[in-house]
Amino acid sequence: LVLVSALAEPVRSAGTGLVEGILPKQLVFRRGEAAWISNLAEGSRHYYYPVHISGTFAFTPTLSASLYLLLCRFFTWSFADIAGMASTISEVSTSEEKQLWDRIHLLAGSAHHIDAVACCLRLAFATAPFGGTTASVLRWDMSRLLFEYVRKRHLVSAACALSCQQELHLLDLLSDTQGPSPLAPELSVRRSILQALTS
């Protein structure tokens, strides 16, 4: 089993140059941050991860533990692992979960890697059924993310790529939220192609 202190806030180490601000770094844990600790549930001081007997993966028994692991994986650019976890995310309700979502939003929303964009879209797809709760925490610019994904989809790794159905669902959601405003031409064409492929 793996036991991780919930009091330790995952942060990015300070970089001195442009490259350090973009590329992944060693994961650093900040301890004793009062604002971070105040959002933890009463008695919640550790995240418990049972390891499978094969030793190849760990289970995440609670949503908070899952979000904490997801945040750490964003810091270390473990995009294939994030893509695999995205479908397990459910409704966010506690202040602890919202705090973790907020960190994921800040980190992933500013990512430059196309696999990070794909992971953001996978998370958006997973949280879409929860409407005004979890989905409202994901304040990413979906139009920008989808546009970037469509333009660079040939560069997305197989582990992170969205299925045709997932991509079409997100484009339909974007079209619904935009109301009478039309989709960007590239997104509109991609949506028509996906509709033909999935019909």
C-alpha positions as CSV (number, residue, x, y, z in Angstrom):
1,L,0.0,0.0,0.0
2,V,1.0,3.6,-0.5
3,L,0.1,6.2,2.2
4,V,0.5,9.9,1.2
5,S,0.1,12.9,3.5
6,A,-3.0,15.0,2.4
7,L,-1.3,18.0,4.2
8,A,1.4,18.1,1.5
9,E,0.3,20.4,-1.4
10,P,1.8,19.4,-4.8
11,V,3.5,22.4,-6.4
12,R,5.8,23.0,-9.3
13,S,9.3,23.9,-8.3
14,A,10.5,27.4,-9.2
15,G,12.2,27.6,-12.6
16,T,14.8,30.1,-13.6
17,G,14.3,30.1,-17.4
18,L,11.7,29.8,-20.1
19,V,12.3,26.1,-20.7
20,E,11.9,25.3,-17.0
21,G,8.5,27.1,-17.1
22,I,7.2,24.8,-19.8
23,L,8.8,21.4,-19.3
24,P,7.9,19.0,-16.5
25,K,9.8,19.2,-13.3
26,Q,10.5,17.2,-10.2
27,L,7.4,17.1,-8.1
28,V,7.6,19.3,-4.9
29,F,5.4,19.1,-1.9
30,R,4.7,22.2,0.1
31,R,3.8,21.5,3.7
32,G,2.1,23.6,6.4
33,E,0.1,25.8,4.0
34,A,-2.9,27.0,6.1
35,A,-5.2,27.6,3.2
36,W,-4.6,24.1,1.8
37,I,-5.1,22.4,5.2
38,S,-8.3,24.4,6.0
39,N,-10.1,22.8,3.1
40,L,-9.4,19.2,4.1
41,A,-12.2,17.2,5.6
42,E,-12.3,16.7,9.3
43,G,-9.9,13.8,10.1
44,S,-8.7,13.6,6.5
45,R,-4.9,13.7,6.8
46,H,-3.8,10.9,4.4
47,Y,-4.6,9.4,1.1
48,Y,-4.5,5.6,1.0
49,Y,-3.7,3.8,-2.2
50,P,-3.9,0.0,-2.1
51,V,-1.4,-1.5,-4.6
52,H,-2.6,-4.4,-6.9
53,I,-0.9,-7.7,-6.2
54,S,0.9,-7.4,-9.6
55,G,2.5,-4.3,-8.3
56,T,1.7,-2.5,-11.6
57,F,-1.0,-0.1,-10.5
58,A,-2.8,1.3,-7.4
59,F,-6.4,1.7,-6.6
60,T,-7.9,5.1,-5.6
61,P,-10.7,4.3,-3.0
62,T,-12.0,7.9,-2.7
63,L,-12.6,10.8,-5.2
64,S,-10.2,13.0,-3.2
65,A,-7.4,10.4,-3.4
66,S,-8.1,10.1,-7.2
67,L,-8.0,13.9,-7.7
68,Y,-4.7,14.2,-5.7
69,L,-3.1,11.5,-7.8
70,L,-4.4,13.1,-11.0
71,L,-2.9,16.4,-9.9
72,C,0.5,14.8,-9.3
73,R,0.3,13.2,-12.7
74,F,-0.3,16.5,-14.4
75,F,2.8,17.9,-12.7
76,T,4.9,15.1,-14.0
77,W,3.3,14.9,-17.5
78,S,2.0,11.4,-17.1
79,F,-0.6,12.0,-19.7
80,A,-1.4,8.4,-20.5
81,D,-2.2,7.7,-16.8
82,I,-4.4,10.8,-16.7
83,A,-6.3,9.7,-19.8
84,G,-6.9,6.3,-18.1
85,M,-8.1,7.9,-14.9
86,A,-10.4,10.5,-16.6
87,S,-13.4,8.3,-16.9
88,T,-13.4,7.4,-13.2
89,I,-14.0,11.1,-12.1
90,S,-17.4,11.7,-10.6
91,E,-19.3,14.6,-9.0
92,V,-17.2,17.0,-6.9
93,S,-19.0,18.1,-3.7
94,T,-16.6,18.7,-0.8
95,S,-14.3,21.7,-0.3
96,E,-11.3,19.3,-0.4
97,E,-12.4,18.0,-3.8
98,K,-13.1,21.5,-5.1
99,Q,-9.6,22.6,-3.9
100,L,-8.0,19.8,-5.9
101,W,-10.1,20.6,-9.0
102,D,-9.0,24.2,-8.7
103,R,-5.3,23.2,-8.8
104,I,-5.9,20.8,-11.7
105,H,-7.7,23.6,-13.6
106,L,-4.9,26.1,-13.1
107,L,-2.2,23.6,-14.1
108,A,-3.9,21.8,-17.0
109,G,-5.5,24.9,-18.4
110,S,-2.0,26.5,-19.0
111,A,-0.4,23.3,-20.5
112,H,1.3,23.6,-23.9
113,H,1.5,19.9,-24.7
114,I,-1.2,18.5,-27.0
115,D,-1.6,15.4,-24.8
116,A,-2.5,17.7,-21.9
117,V,-5.2,19.3,-24.1
118,A,-6.5,15.9,-24.9
119,C,-6.6,15.0,-21.2
120,C,-8.5,18.3,-20.4
121,L,-11.1,17.3,-23.0
122,R,-11.3,13.8,-21.5
123,L,-12.0,15.3,-18.1
124,A,-14.6,17.7,-19.6
125,F,-16.3,14.7,-21.2
126,A,-16.3,12.7,-18.0
127,T,-17.7,15.6,-15.9
128,A,-20.3,16.7,-18.5
129,P,-23.2,14.6,-17.1
130,F,-22.8,16.3,-13.7
131,G,-23.9,19.7,-15.2
132,G,-23.7,22.6,-12.7
133,T,-21.5,20.9,-10.1
134,T,-18.3,19.3,-11.3
135,A,-18.5,20.8,-14.8
136,S,-18.8,24.3,-13.5
137,V,-15.4,23.9,-11.8
138,L,-13.8,23.1,-15.1
139,R,-13.6,26.7,-16.4
140,W,-11.4,25.9,-19.4
141,D,-12.1,27.6,-22.7
142,M,-13.6,24.7,-24.5
143,S,-13.6,26.4,-27.8
144,R,-9.9,27.0,-27.6
145,L,-9.1,23.5,-26.4
146,L,-11.2,21.8,-29.1
147,F,-9.7,24.1,-31.8
148,E,-6.2,23.2,-30.7
149,Y,-7.1,19.5,-30.5
150,V,-8.6,19.5,-34.0
151,R,-5.6,21.3,-35.5
152,K,-3.1,19.0,-33.8
153,R,-4.9,15.7,-33.5
154,H,-2.3,14.0,-35.6
155,L,0.2,14.7,-32.8
156,V,-1.9,13.2,-30.0
157,S,-0.7,10.0,-28.6
158,A,-2.9,6.9,-29.0
159,A,-3.4,6.6,-25.2
160,C,-4.8,10.2,-24.9
161,A,-6.8,10.5,-28.1
162,L,-10.5,10.9,-27.9
163,S,-12.8,8.5,-29.6
164,C,-14.9,9.9,-32.5
165,Q,-18.0,9.7,-30.2
166,Q,-16.3,11.6,-27.4
167,E,-15.0,14.3,-29.7
168,L,-18.4,14.7,-31.4
169,H,-20.2,14.9,-28.0
170,L,-17.9,17.7,-26.9
171,L,-18.4,19.6,-30.2
172,D,-22.2,19.2,-29.8
173,L,-22.0,20.5,-26.2
174,L,-19.9,23.5,-27.4
175,S,-22.4,24.2,-30.2
176,D,-25.3,24.1,-27.6
177,T,-23.6,26.5,-25.2
178,Q,-22.8,29.0,-28.0
179,G,-26.4,29.3,-28.9
180,P,-26.9,31.1,-32.2
181,S,-23.2,31.8,-32.6
182,P,-21.8,29.4,-35.2
183,L,-18.8,27.2,-34.5
184,A,-15.4,28.2,-35.9
185,P,-15.1,26.8,-39.5
186,E,-12.5,24.2,-38.6
187,L,-14.7,22.9,-35.7
188,S,-17.8,23.0,-37.9
189,V,-16.1,20.9,-40.6
190,R,-14.7,18.5,-38.1
191,R,-18.1,18.1,-36.5
192,S,-19.6,17.2,-39.9
193,I,-16.9,14.6,-40.6
194,L,-17.5,13.0,-37.2
195,Q,-21.3,13.0,-37.7
196,A,-20.7,11.1,-41.0
197,L,-18.3,8.7,-39.4
198,T,-20.5,7.9,-36.4
199,S,-23.9,7.7,-38.3
